[in-house]
Amino acid sequence: MKITTTLALVAGLAALAACQQNPRENAAENIEANAENTADTIEANADNMSANIQANAENTADAVRNAGENKADAVRNSAANSY
């Protein structure tokens, strides 16, 4: 119970401290927060793009391997049928 009361008191004091800031400081903090969120979004998008590019490259490589195997099998089969 004491911990909960202490945490509530700390949260209340933090809220009061934030309210006592001047409007310019609040605006500056909002700008920083928005920039940080935008930067985080850009990084997350870059990570997703990287993963998608890698997955597409792997799929393309698998398709090339399969096509090569199919052509090789066709050559083997046509050679076996000609004898």
C-alpha positions in Angstrom: 0.0 0.0 0.0 2.8 2.4 0.8 4.5 1.8 -2.5 1.2 2.5 -4.4 0.7 5.7 -2.4 4.3 6.7 -3.1 4.0 6.0 -6.8 0.8 8.0 -7.0 2.4 10.9 -5.2 5.4 10.9 -7.5 3.1 10.7 -10.6 1.1 13.6 -9.2 4.2 15.7 -8.6 5.5 15.0 -12.1 2.2 16.1 -13.5 2.3 19.3 -11.5 5.8 20.0 -12.6 4.8 19.6 -16.2 1.9 22.0 -15.8 4.2 24.7 -14.4 6.3 24.7 -17.5 5.8 27.7 -19.8 4.0 27.2 -23.1 7.3 27.5 -25.1 8.8 24.6 -23.1 5.7 22.5 -23.7 5.8 23.3 -27.4 9.5 22.4 -27.5 8.9 19.1 -25.8 6.1 18.3 -28.2 8.4 19.0 -31.1 11.0 16.7 -29.7 8.5 14.0 -29.0 7.1 14.2 -32.5 10.6 14.1 -34.1 11.5 11.1 -32.0 8.3 9.3 -33.0 9.0 10.1 -36.7 12.6 8.8 -36.4 11.4 5.6 -34.7 8.8 5.1 -37.5 11.5 5.6 -40.2 13.8 3.1 -38.6 11.0 0.6 -38.2 10.0 1.0 -41.9 13.7 0.5 -42.9 13.8 -2.7 -40.9 10.6 -3.9 -42.5 11.9 -3.0 -46.0 15.2 -4.8 -45.4 13.4 -7.9 -44.2 11.1 -7.8 -47.3 14.0 -7.3 -49.7 15.8 -10.3 -48.1 12.7 -12.5 -48.3 12.2 -11.5 -52.0 15.8 -12.2 -52.8 15.6 -15.6 -51.2 12.4 -16.4 -53.1 14.0 -15.4 -56.4 17.1 -17.5 -55.7 14.9 -20.5 -54.9 13.0 -19.9 -58.2 16.2 -19.8 -60.1 17.4 -23.0 -58.5 14.1 -24.8 -59.2 14.2 -23.6 -62.9 17.8 -24.9 -63.3 16.9 -28.2 -61.8 13.9 -28.6 -64.0 15.9 -27.8 -67.1 18.6 -30.2 -66.1 16.0 -32.9 -65.5 14.5 -32.2 -68.9 17.9 -32.6 -70.6 18.6 -35.9 -68.7 15.1 -37.2 -69.6 15.5 -36.3 -73.3 19.0 -37.9 -73.4 17.7 -41.1 -71.7 14.8 -41.3 -74.2 17.0 -40.9 -77.2 19.0 -44.1 -76.6 
